[in-house]
Amino acid sequence: MNGRAFPAPRRAVLALGLTALPAAVLAQDSPAVAAAIRELAGDGPFEERGITLRLPPLAENGGQVPLTVQVDSPQTADRHVTAIHVFATRNPTPDVASFRLTPHVARAEVQTRIRLAEDQRVLVVAVLSDGTRRRAAADVRVGQGGCLS
């Protein structure tokens, strides 16, 4: 922080970020989220490793939440990430972004800003050229929603 004191309402919002998210936010994927994942990434098991997902635990403005996804893969012709999909579990439309990659990309990393409607879990699915699917998740608190219904 830069030494400035936050006004009381902002401190209250920041304090909320330090508490646990409600159980409903942490629940398993809804049918809409599961269907969106199936549609974009196919069916089958996920590996819960090999993805670094960076986004703030507290997003003051849900209209501009910075997101970085890095997938551990050599990006060779034989084995590379072909797609990275981002899902927001409580947005009106769960599929937020999809990125297509080729072996010509030096590393499997994307950076963007996403919109989040409310406190929720953000899921990232990476699909590799051999059919392997990886998954990572992070919980985010949203001060002011950034989506319209």
HELIX and SHEET records of a PDB file:
HELIX    1   1 ALA A    8  GLY A   17  1                                  10    
HELIX    2   2 ALA A   23  LEU A   26  1                                   4    
HELIX    3   3 PRO A   31  ALA A   41  1                                  11    
SHEET    1   A 3 ILE A  51  ARG A  54  0                                        
SHEET    2   A 3 VAL A  65  VAL A  71 -1                                        
SHEET    3   A 3 ALA A 108  ILE A 114 -1                                        
SHEET    1   B 5 LEU A  58  ASN A  61  0                                        
SHEET    2   B 5 ARG A 133  GLN A 144  1                                        
SHEET    3   B 5 GLN A 120  LEU A 128 -1                                        
SHEET    4   B 5 VAL A  81  ALA A  88 -1                                        
SHEET    5   B 5 ASP A  95  ARG A 100 -1                                        
END                                                                             
